């Protein structure tokens, strides 16, 4: 039986003025574009927060978001439900081929393996990208077992970062992973009614996760410089001016000559950044 509060939440609608107030805040503080066509989507996703907070209407919710308590506690949850977290293992596989065939061999030659290789997955979502990077490096290490590495994963969503840390995925999600890699890097659950897999501990311990907002003035990361930065299918949610600012801040953490990967739906055309194109969506910091 549906109680009266649930009924009220189902009927709750986000007014144009309430949407404008929230969308302007989300854009200003998080860089995420929320045009009017996203109003229904935002309303639907925020109904989950109404239920959680036992609020019956959006007027109450919107007012709460802008209180001190709301800004301290609720905004993180709001951004969790607003942010998009579509990702896959070995998504855009040409990037991982390039990492294995060009980036890592160059690193071995230049560093003499006297230091670890450092990768940053900026916009890591639920972890598929950093775990794919880890698998790629581990395979390369079969010929260079003295190679050490670290991976840093960041995302705006605390909820999705918890999933990344847990590293548990539906087995169907891993179908794209080659069978030999599955055998090495995935642990299968015994429950065949709910087939799940988990990334092996050896890979999990190589990755550190942290929440990061691309709108921050300074990016506080786990080290000063990285050899490679993956920032794929994230910038499409920002306008061009914001994209330029974000890329330049990311590049402050990428060593000269380091590699920068974008998603195939993204470009740096007419953006002033210190990058030279190596291949489509593969760039090197100048």
C-alpha positions as CSV (number, residue, x, y, z in Angstrom):
1,X,0.0,0.0,0.0
2,X,1.3,3.4,-1.0
3,X,1.3,5.9,1.9
4,X,0.1,9.5,1.6
5,X,3.7,10.9,1.7
6,X,4.7,8.7,-1.2
7,X,1.6,9.8,-3.1
8,X,2.5,13.5,-2.6
9,X,6.1,12.8,-3.7
10,X,4.8,11.2,-6.9
11,X,2.7,14.3,-7.6
12,X,5.5,16.7,-6.7
13,X,6.6,18.9,-9.6
14,X,9.6,21.2,-10.1
15,X,8.5,24.7,-11.1
16,X,10.4,26.6,-13.8
17,X,11.6,29.0,-11.1
18,X,12.8,26.1,-8.8
19,X,14.5,24.5,-11.8
20,X,16.2,27.8,-12.7
21,X,17.5,28.2,-9.2
22,X,18.9,24.7,-9.0
23,X,20.3,24.6,-12.5
24,X,22.2,27.9,-12.1
25,X,23.7,26.6,-8.9
26,X,24.7,23.3,-10.4
27,X,26.3,25.1,-13.3
28,X,28.1,27.7,-11.3
29,X,29.5,25.3,-8.6
30,X,29.9,22.1,-10.6
31,X,30.1,23.2,-14.2
32,X,27.3,20.8,-15.3
33,X,25.0,22.3,-17.9
34,X,21.3,21.9,-17.1
35,X,19.3,23.3,-20.0
36,X,15.5,23.6,-19.7
37,X,15.0,20.2,-21.6
38,X,16.6,18.5,-18.5
39,X,13.9,19.7,-16.2
40,X,11.9,16.5,-16.3
41,X,15.0,14.4,-15.8
42,X,16.1,16.5,-12.8
43,X,12.6,16.3,-11.3
44,X,12.5,12.5,-11.6
45,X,16.0,12.0,-10.1
46,X,15.4,14.4,-7.2
47,X,12.2,12.6,-6.2
48,X,14.6,10.0,-4.7
49,X,15.9,12.7,-2.4
50,X,12.4,13.8,-1.4
51,X,11.7,10.3,-0.3
52,X,15.0,10.0,1.6
53,X,14.4,13.3,3.4
54,X,10.6,12.7,3.9
55,X,9.8,15.9,2.1
56,X,6.5,16.2,0.2
57,X,7.3,18.9,-2.3
58,X,10.2,20.6,-4.2
59,X,9.6,24.0,-2.5
60,X,10.7,22.5,0.8
61,X,13.6,20.7,-0.8
62,X,15.0,23.7,-2.8
63,X,14.8,25.9,0.2
64,X,16.7,23.3,2.2
65,X,19.5,22.9,-0.4
66,X,20.4,26.5,0.1
67,X,20.6,26.4,3.9
68,X,23.9,25.9,5.6
69,X,22.9,22.3,6.5
70,X,21.8,21.7,2.9
71,X,25.1,23.0,1.5
72,X,27.1,21.0,3.9
73,X,25.2,17.7,3.6
74,X,22.6,17.6,0.9
75,X,24.4,19.1,-2.1
76,X,26.7,16.1,-2.3
77,X,23.7,13.8,-2.5
78,X,22.0,16.0,-5.1
79,X,25.1,16.0,-7.3
80,X,25.2,12.2,-6.9
81,X,21.8,11.8,-8.5
82,X,22.4,14.6,-11.1
83,X,25.8,13.3,-12.5
84,X,25.9,10.8,-15.3
85,X,28.0,7.7,-14.8
86,X,28.0,5.8,-18.0
87,X,31.2,3.8,-18.5
88,X,32.5,0.4,-19.6
89,X,35.6,-1.8,-19.3
90,X,37.9,-1.2,-22.3
91,X,35.7,1.6,-23.6
92,X,37.4,3.1,-26.7
93,X,40.0,0.3,-26.8
94,X,42.4,2.2,-29.1
95,X,43.4,4.3,-26.0
96,X,44.5,1.2,-24.1
97,X,46.3,-0.1,-27.2
98,X,48.2,3.1,-27.4
99,X,49.0,3.0,-23.7
100,X,50.5,-0.5,-24.0
101,X,52.2,0.0,-27.4
102,X,53.6,3.5,-27.1
103,X,53.2,5.3,-23.7
104,X,54.5,2.5,-21.5
105,X,57.5,1.6,-23.7
106,X,58.5,5.3,-23.9
107,X,58.2,5.5,-20.1
108,X,60.5,2.4,-19.6
109,X,63.1,3.9,-22.0
110,X,63.0,7.4,-20.4
111,X,62.8,6.4,-16.7
112,X,64.9,3.4,-16.7
113,X,62.3,2.0,-14.3
114,X,63.8,4.1,-11.5
115,X,60.4,5.4,-10.5
116,X,56.7,4.3,-10.7
117,X,54.5,5.1,-13.6
118,X,51.6,7.4,-12.4
119,X,48.2,7.5,-14.1
120,X,45.2,9.6,-13.3
121,X,41.6,8.6,-14.3
122,X,39.8,12.0,-14.0
123,X,36.1,11.2,-14.0
124,X,36.6,7.5,-13.2
125,X,32.9,6.8,-12.5
126,X,32.4,3.3,-11.0
127,X,36.0,2.2,-11.7
128,X,35.9,0.4,-15.0
129,X,38.4,2.8,-16.6
130,X,41.1,2.7,-13.8
131,X,40.7,-1.1,-13.6
132,X,41.1,-1.3,-17.3
133,X,44.3,0.8,-17.1
134,X,45.5,-1.5,-14.3
135,X,44.9,-4.6,-16.4
136,X,46.7,-3.0,-19.4
137,X,49.8,-2.1,-17.3
138,X,49.8,-5.6,-15.6
139,X,49.9,-7.2,-19.0
140,X,52.8,-5.0,-20.1
141,X,54.6,-5.8,-16.8
142,X,54.9,-9.4,-17.9
143,X,58.0,-8.2,-19.9
144,X,59.0,-5.6,-17.4
145,X,58.3,-7.0,-13.9
146,X,60.4,-4.2,-12.3
147,X,57.8,-1.7,-13.5
148,X,55.8,-0.2,-10.6
149,X,52.8,2.0,-11.0
150,X,50.0,3.8,-9.2
151,X,46.5,4.9,-10.4
152,X,44.5,7.8,-9.1
153,X,40.7,7.8,-9.7
154,X,38.5,10.9,-9.1
155,X,34.9,11.6,-9.6
156,X,32.3,14.1,-8.4
157,X,29.9,11.4,-7.1
158,X,30.6,9.9,-3.7
159,X,28.0,7.2,-4.4
160,X,29.8,6.0,-7.5
161,X,33.2,6.2,-5.9
162,X,32.0,3.8,-3.2
163,X,31.1,1.4,-6.1
164,X,34.6,1.8,-7.6
165,X,36.3,1.0,-4.3
166,X,34.1,-2.1,-3.8
167,X,35.0,-3.2,-7.4
168,X,32.1,-5.6,-7.6
169,X,30.4,-5.8,-11.0
170,X,27.6,-7.8,-12.7
171,X,29.2,-10.5,-14.7
172,X,27.4,-9.3,-17.9
173,X,29.3,-6.0,-17.5
174,X,32.6,-7.8,-18.0
175,X,31.7,-9.6,-21.2
176,X,34.0,-7.3,-23.2
177,X,37.0,-8.2,-21.2
178,X,39.1,-10.9,-23.0
179,X,38.9,-14.3,-21.4
180,X,42.6,-14.6,-20.5
181,X,42.3,-11.3,-18.6
182,X,39.1,-12.4,-16.8
183,X,40.9,-15.5,-15.5
184,X,43.7,-13.4,-14.2
185,X,42.0,-10.3,-12.8
186,X,38.4,-11.3,-11.9
187,X,37.0,-13.3,-9.0
188,X,33.6,-14.9,-9.6
189,X,30.9,-15.2,-7.0
190,X,29.5,-18.7,-6.2
191,X,25.9,-17.5,-6.5
192,X,25.0,-18.3,-10.1
193,X,21.5,-16.8,-9.6
194,X,23.2,-13.4,-9.1
195,X,26.4,-13.7,-11.1
196,X,28.9,-11.1,-9.9
197,X,32.6,-10.6,-10.2
198,X,35.2,-8.7,-8.2
199,X,38.5,-7.2,-9.2
200,X,41.4,-9.1,-7.6
201,X,43.1,-7.5,-4.6
202,X,46.4,-7.0,-6.4
203,X,44.7,-4.5,-8.8
204,X,42.5,-2.9,-6.2
205,X,45.4,-1.9,-4.0
206,X,47.1,-0.1,-6.9
207,X,44.2,2.4,-7.1
208,X,43.4,5.3,-4.8
209,X,40.0,7.0,-5.1
210,X,39.1,10.6,-4.1
211,X,36.1,12.9,-4.7
212,X,37.1,15.9,-6.9
213,X,35.0,18.8,-8.3
214,X,36.4,20.1,-11.6
215,X,35.2,23.6,-10.6
216,X,37.7,23.7,-7.7
217,X,40.3,26.4,-8.2
218,X,43.1,23.9,-7.3
219,X,43.0,20.2,-7.8
220,X,44.3,18.5,-4.7
221,X,45.6,15.1,-5.9
222,X,47.7,12.3,-4.3
223,X,50.8,13.5,-6.1
224,X,52.3,16.4,-7.9
225,X,52.7,15.0,-11.4
226,X,51.3,12.2,-13.6
227,X,52.6,10.5,-16.7
228,X,49.2,10.1,-18.2
229,X,45.7,11.6,-17.6
230,X,42.5,10.0,-18.9
231,X,39.6,12.5,-19.0
232,X,37.1,10.9,-21.3
233,X,33.5,11.6,-21.9
234,X,33.4,14.1,-19.0
235,X,34.0,17.4,-20.7
236,X,30.9,17.0,-22.9
237,X,28.8,18.2,-20.0
238,X,30.6,21.5,-19.8
239,X,30.6,24.5,-22.1
240,X,33.7,25.5,-24.1
241,X,34.9,28.1,-21.6
242,X,34.6,25.6,-18.7
243,X,36.3,22.9,-20.8
244,X,39.3,25.1,-21.4
245,X,39.6,26.0,-17.7
246,X,39.3,22.3,-16.6
247,X,41.8,21.0,-19.1
248,X,44.4,23.6,-18.2
249,X,44.0,22.7,-14.5
250,X,44.3,19.0,-15.3
251,X,47.5,19.7,-17.3
252,X,49.1,21.4,-14.3
253,X,49.3,17.9,-13.0
254,X,50.6,16.3,-16.2
255,X,54.3,16.2,-16.8
256,X,55.7,17.7,-20.0
257,X,55.6,15.1,-22.6
258,X,52.9,13.2,-20.7
259,X,49.9,11.9,-22.5
260,X,46.3,13.2,-22.3
261,X,43.3,11.1,-23.5
262,X,39.9,12.5,-24.4
263,X,36.7,10.7,-25.3
264,X,35.9,10.3,-29.0
265,X,32.9,12.7,-28.8
266,X,35.2,15.5,-27.4
267,X,37.7,17.8,-29.0
268,X,40.1,20.7,-28.1
269,X,39.4,22.6,-31.3
270,X,39.5,26.4,-30.6
271,X,40.6,25.7,-27.0
272,X,43.8,27.3,-25.8
273,X,45.7,24.4,-24.1
274,X,49.3,23.3,-24.2
275,X,48.7,20.1,-26.1
276,X,49.7,18.7,-29.4
277,X,47.6,16.1,-31.1
278,X,49.3,12.7,-31.7
279,X,46.2,10.8,-32.9
280,X,42.5,11.6,-32.7
281,X,41.7,12.1,-29.0
282,X,45.4,11.3,-28.0
283,X,47.5,14.3,-27.1
284,X,50.8,15.1,-25.6
285,X,51.6,18.0,-23.2
286,X,54.0,20.5,-24.7
